[in-house]
């Protein structure tokens, strides 16, 4: 688990953090569609704002903060808890553009596990039970993030991405789940990944199953 330093006083003595606001594109109860927790019921909170801007991104509406409502920690915690989901996935956009300490403390105090999907390009913050790092070649992760990575998930379009995956895997702790994911609109990446995983069985394949299932 990653924990921001000096969080205890905020949690025990000051409940004002429940009023902290975040720009949120959407939040909803769903099924985790990709990665190590594929198929599990989960609550997604998609923050607005991104400085990575992958050209293949399928949620480009999340890039700008403007135009999205701001919701309090209390509102988001209540919605997640009411859903009955065992864990919450904070995603984006790029969620680490925001200080996640108030939000994650609220979710943890409600008994929920907190997962994050991030490019790692901004400093870690908050209390995080599971960190999925999806690094991008054009905006590299901070060196700090690698010590805490539970799952490395690299989107693959070309052989350059396989090399990039190897470079990032070398920095991750032993036991990190290593996953390659074909870019949805680049079918040729599937053959690249299949051949690579057969030759390098320490890696696995992640698919965007929510698109097959047609769930958000």
C-alpha positions in Angstrom: 0.0 0.0 0.0 1.1 3.5 -0.7 0.3 6.1 2.0 1.0 9.8 1.8 3.0 10.9 4.9 1.3 12.7 7.8 -2.3 11.6 7.0 -3.3 10.5 10.5 -4.3 13.8 11.9 -6.4 14.7 8.9 -8.3 11.4 9.3 -8.9 11.5 13.0 -9.2 15.2 13.9 -10.5 17.0 10.9 -13.6 15.9 9.0 -13.5 19.0 6.7 -11.8 16.7 4.1 -15.2 15.4 3.3 -16.0 18.8 1.8 -13.0 18.8 -0.6 -14.2 18.9 -4.2 -12.8 17.2 -7.3 -13.7 17.7 -11.0 -15.4 14.5 -12.0 -16.3 13.5 -15.5 -18.3 10.4 -14.3 -18.7 8.0 -11.5 -20.6 4.7 -11.7 -20.9 1.1 -10.5 -19.6 -1.4 -13.1 -17.4 -4.4 -13.8 -13.6 -3.9 -14.0 -13.0 -4.6 -17.7 -9.2 -4.9 -17.9 -6.1 -5.8 -16.0 -5.5 -8.0 -13.0 -8.9 -7.4 -11.5 -10.9 -8.1 -14.7 -14.4 -9.2 -14.1 -14.8 -7.9 -10.5 -17.5 -5.5 -9.5 -16.1 -2.1 -8.8 -17.0 1.6 -8.5 -15.3 3.9 -10.9 -14.5 7.5 -10.2 -13.1 9.3 -13.4 -11.6 12.6 -12.5 -11.3 15.3 -15.1 -8.0 16.8 -16.2 -5.1 15.2 -18.1 -1.7 16.4 -19.2 -0.7 13.1 -21.0 -3.3 13.1 -23.8 -2.8 9.8 -25.6 -4.0 10.0 -29.1 -5.7 6.7 -28.9 -7.6 7.6 -25.6 -11.2 6.7 -25.7 -12.3 9.2 -23.0 -10.9 12.4 -24.5 -13.8 14.3 -22.8 -11.9 13.8 -19.6 -8.8 15.8 -20.7 -10.2 19.3 -19.7 -11.3 20.1 -16.2 -13.6 22.8 -17.4 -17.2 21.8 -18.0 -17.3 19.0 -15.5 -19.1 19.1 -12.2 -17.2 19.3 -9.0 -18.3 16.8 -6.4 -17.3 16.6 -2.7 -15.5 13.7 -1.2 -18.6 13.0 0.9 -20.8 12.8 -2.2 -18.4 10.4 -3.9 -18.0 8.2 -0.8 -21.7 8.0 -0.3 -22.3 6.9 -3.9 -19.5 4.3 -3.8 -20.6 2.9 -0.5 -24.3 2.7 -1.5 -23.3 0.7 -4.7 -22.1 -2.2 -2.6 -18.8 -2.4 -4.6 -15.8 -3.9 -2.6 -13.3 -1.5 -4.1 -13.1 1.8 -6.0 -11.0 2.5 -9.1 -9.8 6.1 -9.4 -9.0 6.8 -13.0 -9.1 9.7 -15.5 -7.9 11.7 -17.3 -4.9 11.6 -15.1 -6.0 11.3 -11.5 -2.6 12.1 -9.9 -3.0 15.7 -11.2 -5.2 16.0 -8.1 -4.2 15.6 -4.4 -6.0 12.3 -3.7 -5.4 12.3 0.0 -8.9 13.6 1.0 -10.7 11.3 -1.5 -8.8 8.2 -0.5 -9.1 8.9 3.2 -12.9 9.2 2.7 -13.1 6.0 0.8 -10.9 4.1 3.2 -12.9 5.4 6.2 -16.0 3.9 4.6 -14.3 0.5 4.4 -13.5 0.5 0.7 -10.3 -0.6 -1.0 -8.8 2.0 -3.3 -7.3 1.2 -6.6 -5.8 3.7 -9.1 -5.0 3.6 -12.8 -2.4 6.1 -13.7 0.4 7.0 -16.1 2.5 7.8 -13.1 3.5 11.2 -14.7 2.6 13.1 -11.5 3.6 12.5 -7.9 1.7 9.8 -5.9 -0.7 11.0 -3.3 -3.3 9.4 -0.9 -3.8 6.0 0.5 -3.8 3.4 -2.3 -4.3 -0.3 -2.0 -3.5 -1.2 -5.6 -1.6 0.8 -8.2 -1.9 0.0 -11.9 0.8 1.9 -13.8 0.2 2.4 -17.5 3.3 4.3 -18.6 3.4 6.4 -21.7 6.6 7.0 -23.8 5.8 10.6 -24.5 5.3 11.6 -20.8 7.4 9.3 -18.6 6.5 8.2 -15.1 8.2 9.7 -12.1 10.9 7.4 -10.6 9.1 7.4 -7.3 6.1 5.5 -8.5 7.9 2.3 -9.5 8.5 1.1 -5.9 4.8 0.9 -5.3 3.5 -0.6 -8.6 1.3 -3.7 -8.2 0.4 -4.0 -11.8 2.3 -2.8 -14.9 -0.1 -2.5 -17.9 1.4 -1.3 -21.2 -0.7 -0.5 -24.2 0.9 -1.9 -27.3 0.7 -0.6 -30.8 4.2 -1.4 -32.2 7.5 -3.1 -31.3 8.6 0.2 -29.7 6.0 -0.3 -27.0 7.3 -3.8 -26.2 10.7 -2.3 -25.6 9.1 0.4 -23.5 7.3 -2.3 -21.5 10.6 -4.1 -20.8 12.3 -0.9 -19.7 9.5 -0.1 -17.2 9.3 -3.7 -15.9 13.0 -3.6 -14.9 12.1 -0.8 -12.4 9.1 -2.6 -10.8 9.3 -4.7 -7.6 9.4 -8.5 -7.8 5.9 -9.9 -8.0 4.4 -7.0 -10.0 1.8 -8.3 -12.4 3.1 -7.6 -16.0 0.5 -7.2 -18.6 0.4 -6.1 -22.3 -2.8 -4.7 -23.7 -3.5 -4.3 -27.5 -4.7 -0.9 -28.5 -8.4 -1.4 -29.4 -8.2 0.0 -32.9 -4.8 -1.5 -33.9 -5.5 -5.2 -34.6 -2.0 -6.0 -35.7 -0.9 -5.3 -32.1 -2.6 -8.6 -31.1 -0.1 -10.7 -33.1 2.8 -8.8 -31.6 1.6 -9.4 -28.1 0.7 -13.1 -28.5 4.1 -13.8 -30.0 5.9 -11.8 -27.3 4.0 -13.5 -24.4 4.7 -16.9 -25.7 8.4 -16.1 -25.7 8.3 -14.2 -22.4 5.7 -16.0 -20.2 6.3 -13.8 -17.2 4.0 -11.4 -19.1 0.3 -11.8 -19.5 -2.3 -10.2 -21.8 -5.0 -7.7 -20.7 -8.0 -7.2 -22.9 -10.7 -4.5 -22.7 -13.4 -6.9 -21.9 -15.9 -4.1 -21.0 -16.0 -3.2 -24.7 -17.0 -6.8 -25.6 -19.5 -6.9 -22.8 -20.8 -3.4 -23.7 -20.6 -2.1 -20.1 -19.3 1.4 -19.2 
